[in-house]
Amino acid sequence: MSQGLLDRALIEEATKKSGLIWVRGTAGPARALWHVWHDGAACLVGGGAGEQPLAALGLVDGGNATVTVRSKDKGGRLVAWPAEVRELPPGGEEWQAAVEELKGKRLNAPDADTLTERWARECRVLRLTPAGGAEQRPGRMPDGSHAAPPLPSPALTRRPVPAALPKLLRRGRKG
């Protein structure tokens, strides 16, 4: 079996099984996004209120991206692959099929009954189709860790420990 076919099988199986993929577009750092594997591509939705942010990634119709997939059991990077980005126009057959798959995976949607209408109005549905073999795979991984500092967020603001906390923690150990 050729390496291209093995890469394709690895890309498909790893992406199908992983709940998140890391996508790096033409701008900004890679971002973790939820997706579904449908008809030979990773499909994702975002850009609207309450959905995953896509604007900062620079994902444009006809553009390119890099998708990194983790191992489901170990959690480490398993495969990275180049993708061709295609935006699906709302209402078309392809859009409808992708949205039906995505709708089943969307957790905690505040408007489950009208979700597809909101996505058609406010969001972008993208197909990330493999555009070649795996750039990284077992046996062909880079030497560096690729660790990056966390993105700025108000959730990272550090505050002093409350004065009573050490006393409360000590009390919990005695009982």
C-alpha positions as CSV (number, residue, x, y, z in Angstrom):
1,M,0.0,0.0,0.0
2,S,1.4,3.4,-0.9
3,Q,2.3,6.1,1.7
4,G,-0.4,8.4,0.2
5,L,-3.2,5.9,0.9
6,L,-1.9,5.2,4.4
7,D,-1.7,9.0,5.1
8,R,-5.3,9.4,3.8
9,A,-6.5,6.6,6.0
10,L,-4.7,8.0,9.1
11,I,-6.1,11.5,8.4
12,E,-9.7,10.2,8.0
13,E,-9.7,7.9,11.0
14,A,-7.9,10.2,13.4
15,T,-10.1,13.2,12.4
16,K,-13.3,11.1,12.7
17,K,-12.5,10.0,16.2
18,S,-11.2,13.3,17.6
19,G,-13.7,15.7,19.1
20,L,-11.4,18.6,18.5
21,I,-9.0,19.6,15.8
22,W,-6.5,22.4,15.8
23,V,-6.8,24.6,12.8
24,R,-4.2,27.2,11.6
25,G,-5.4,29.5,8.8
26,T,-3.5,32.3,7.2
27,A,-3.6,34.5,10.3
28,G,-3.2,34.0,14.0
29,P,-2.3,31.0,16.0
30,A,-4.0,27.6,15.7
31,R,-7.3,27.3,17.5
32,A,-9.1,24.2,18.8
33,L,-12.4,23.8,17.0
34,W,-15.1,21.1,17.2
35,H,-16.1,19.5,13.9
36,V,-17.6,16.5,12.2
37,W,-16.1,14.3,9.5
38,H,-18.5,14.2,6.6
39,D,-18.1,13.1,3.1
40,G,-14.3,13.1,3.1
41,A,-13.8,16.4,4.9
42,A,-13.8,18.1,8.3
43,C,-16.9,20.3,8.5
44,L,-17.2,23.1,11.0
45,V,-19.5,26.0,11.8
46,G,-18.7,29.3,13.5
47,G,-18.5,33.0,13.3
48,G,-21.9,33.9,14.7
49,A,-23.0,34.8,18.2
50,G,-22.5,31.9,20.5
51,E,-20.5,29.8,18.0
52,Q,-16.8,29.1,17.8
53,P,-14.7,32.1,16.5
54,L,-13.4,31.8,13.0
55,A,-12.6,35.4,12.0
56,A,-9.1,35.6,13.6
57,L,-7.9,32.5,11.7
58,G,-8.1,33.9,8.2
59,L,-10.0,31.0,6.8
60,V,-11.2,32.1,3.3
61,D,-13.1,30.3,0.6
62,G,-10.5,28.7,-1.7
63,G,-7.7,29.3,0.9
64,N,-5.5,26.9,2.7
65,A,-5.2,25.8,6.4
66,T,-3.3,23.2,8.4
67,V,-5.2,20.8,10.6
68,T,-3.6,19.1,13.6
69,V,-5.4,16.1,15.1
70,R,-4.7,14.5,18.5
71,S,-4.7,10.9,19.4
72,K,-8.0,10.0,21.1
73,D,-6.4,7.7,23.7
74,K,-3.1,9.4,24.4
75,G,-4.0,13.1,23.7
76,G,-0.8,13.9,21.9
77,R,-0.4,15.1,18.3
78,L,-1.1,12.2,15.9
79,V,-1.2,13.8,12.5
80,A,-1.1,17.2,10.8
81,W,-2.4,17.7,7.3
82,P,-2.8,20.5,4.8
83,A,-6.4,21.4,4.0
84,E,-8.2,23.3,1.3
85,V,-10.9,25.6,2.7
86,R,-14.3,25.8,1.1
87,E,-17.2,27.8,2.4
88,L,-20.6,26.2,1.8
89,P,-23.3,28.7,0.7
90,P,-26.4,28.5,3.0
91,G,-29.3,26.5,1.7
92,G,-27.5,24.4,-0.8
93,E,-27.6,20.6,-0.8
94,E,-24.0,20.3,0.5
95,W,-24.6,22.9,3.2
96,Q,-27.8,21.1,4.3
97,A,-26.0,17.8,4.5
98,A,-23.1,19.2,6.5
99,V,-25.4,21.2,8.8
100,E,-27.5,18.0,9.6
101,E,-24.3,16.3,10.7
102,L,-23.1,19.4,12.7
103,K,-26.4,19.8,14.4
104,G,-26.2,16.4,15.9
105,K,-22.8,17.3,17.5
106,R,-23.6,20.8,18.7
107,L,-23.8,20.7,22.5
108,N,-25.9,23.0,24.6
109,A,-27.3,25.1,21.8
110,P,-29.6,27.7,23.3
111,D,-31.9,27.6,20.3
112,A,-31.9,23.9,19.2
113,D,-35.3,24.3,17.4
114,T,-34.1,27.2,15.1
115,L,-30.4,26.3,15.1
116,T,-30.1,25.8,11.3
117,E,-31.9,29.1,10.5
118,R,-29.5,31.0,12.8
119,W,-26.5,29.3,11.2
120,A,-27.8,30.2,7.7
121,R,-28.2,33.9,8.8
122,E,-25.2,34.5,11.0
123,C,-22.6,31.8,10.6
124,R,-20.2,30.2,8.2
125,V,-20.1,26.5,7.4
126,L,-16.6,25.4,6.2
127,R,-15.3,22.2,4.6
128,L,-11.7,21.4,5.2
129,T,-10.7,18.9,2.6
130,P,-7.3,17.1,2.8
131,A,-5.0,18.6,0.1
132,G,-2.2,16.1,0.2
133,G,-0.5,13.7,2.5
134,A,0.2,14.1,6.2
135,E,2.8,16.7,7.0
136,Q,3.3,15.1,10.4
137,R,2.5,11.5,11.4
138,P,4.1,8.8,13.5
139,G,7.6,8.4,12.4
140,R,7.7,11.8,10.9
141,M,7.2,14.3,13.7
142,P,9.2,17.5,14.4
143,D,11.7,17.5,17.2
144,G,10.3,20.6,19.0
145,S,7.3,20.6,21.3
146,H,5.4,23.3,19.5
147,A,4.3,24.6,22.9
148,A,3.0,28.1,22.8
149,P,2.0,30.6,25.5
150,P,-1.8,30.8,26.2
151,L,-3.7,33.4,24.2
152,P,-4.6,36.6,26.2
153,S,-7.9,36.2,28.0
154,P,-9.6,37.8,31.0
155,A,-9.9,34.3,32.5
156,L,-6.2,34.3,33.1
157,T,-6.1,37.2,35.4
158,R,-4.4,36.3,38.7
159,R,-5.6,37.6,42.0
160,P,-4.2,37.2,45.5
161,V,-5.2,34.1,47.4
162,P,-8.0,34.9,49.9
163,A,-6.5,35.2,53.4
164,A,-8.8,32.5,54.9
165,L,-8.0,29.9,52.2
166,P,-4.9,28.4,53.9
167,K,-6.8,28.0,57.2
168,L,-9.7,26.3,55.4
169,L,-7.4,23.9,53.6
170,R,-5.6,22.9,56.8
171,R,-9.0,22.3,58.6
172,G,-10.1,20.0,55.8
173,R,-7.0,17.7,56.3
174,K,-7.6,17.3,60.1
175,G,-11.2,15.9,59.8
